[in-house]
Amino acid sequence: MSLKSIKKIRALKEEQLNKIIKSAWQDRISFEEIKESLGLTEAEVITVMQRELKPGSFRLWRKRVSGRLTKHKKLCEYKISNES
């Protein structure tokens, strides 16, 4: 992760962190939507989650979002277009 990303994450206020965490836990909010609304890339969201959650909660979240198509807009759109 770049120094710029690290500085951006450290500058976040508690209210912003809470919104990022809430959005990241939501199944229907993709990483692309998080980037559009909050300005953080997927890698930055993962870093925030790792820093702010307990280790067990972070592992549970990573396991949950790793195989979820809805967290990745392009994968979700690809699957929908192939089903048609």
Secondary structure as a PSIPRED ss2 file (coil, helix, strand):
# PSIPRED VFORMAT (PSIPRED V4.0)

   1 M C   1.000  0.000  0.000
   2 S C   1.000  0.000  0.000
   3 L H   0.000  1.000  0.000
   4 K H   0.000  1.000  0.000
   5 S H   0.000  1.000  0.000
   6 I H   0.000  1.000  0.000
   7 K H   0.000  1.000  0.000
   8 K H   0.000  1.000  0.000
   9 I H   0.000  1.000  0.000
  10 R H   0.000  1.000  0.000
  11 A C   1.000  0.000  0.000
  12 L C   1.000  0.000  0.000
  13 K C   1.000  0.000  0.000
  14 E H   0.000  1.000  0.000
  15 E H   0.000  1.000  0.000
  16 Q H   0.000  1.000  0.000
  17 L H   0.000  1.000  0.000
  18 N H   0.000  1.000  0.000
  19 K H   0.000  1.000  0.000
  20 I H   0.000  1.000  0.000
  21 I H   0.000  1.000  0.000
  22 K H   0.000  1.000  0.000
  23 S H   0.000  1.000  0.000
  24 A H   0.000  1.000  0.000
  25 W H   0.000  1.000  0.000
  26 Q C   1.000  0.000  0.000
  27 D C   1.000  0.000  0.000
  28 R C   1.000  0.000  0.000
  29 I C   1.000  0.000  0.000
  30 S C   1.000  0.000  0.000
  31 F H   0.000  1.000  0.000
  32 E H   0.000  1.000  0.000
  33 E H   0.000  1.000  0.000
  34 I H   0.000  1.000  0.000
  35 K H   0.000  1.000  0.000
  36 E H   0.000  1.000  0.000
  37 S H   0.000  1.000  0.000
  38 L H   0.000  1.000  0.000
  39 G C   1.000  0.000  0.000
  40 L C   1.000  0.000  0.000
  41 T C   1.000  0.000  0.000
  42 E H   0.000  1.000  0.000
  43 A H   0.000  1.000  0.000
  44 E H   0.000  1.000  0.000
  45 V H   0.000  1.000  0.000
  46 I H   0.000  1.000  0.000
  47 T H   0.000  1.000  0.000
  48 V H   0.000  1.000  0.000
  49 M H   0.000  1.000  0.000
  50 Q H   0.000  1.000  0.000
  51 R H   0.000  1.000  0.000
  52 E H   0.000  1.000  0.000
  53 L C   1.000  0.000  0.000
  54 K C   1.000  0.000  0.000
  55 P H   0.000  1.000  0.000
  56 G H   0.000  1.000  0.000
  57 S H   0.000  1.000  0.000
  58 F H   0.000  1.000  0.000
  59 R H   0.000  1.000  0.000
  60 L H   0.000  1.000  0.000
  61 W H   0.000  1.000  0.000
  62 R H   0.000  1.000  0.000
  63 K H   0.000  1.000  0.000
  64 R H   0.000  1.000  0.000
  65 V H   0.000  1.000  0.000
  66 S H   0.000  1.000  0.000
  67 G C   1.000  0.000  0.000
  68 R C   1.000  0.000  0.000
  69 L H   0.000  1.000  0.000
  70 T H   0.000  1.000  0.000
  71 K H   0.000  1.000  0.000
  72 H C   1.000  0.000  0.000
  73 K H   0.000  1.000  0.000
  74 K H   0.000  1.000  0.000
  75 L H   0.000  1.000  0.000
  76 C H   0.000  1.000  0.000
  77 E H   0.000  1.000  0.000
  78 Y H   0.000  1.000  0.000
  79 K H   0.000  1.000  0.000
  80 I H   0.000  1.000  0.000
  81 S H   0.000  1.000  0.000
  82 N H   0.000  1.000  0.000
  83 E H   0.000  1.000  0.000
  84 S C   1.000  0.000  0.000
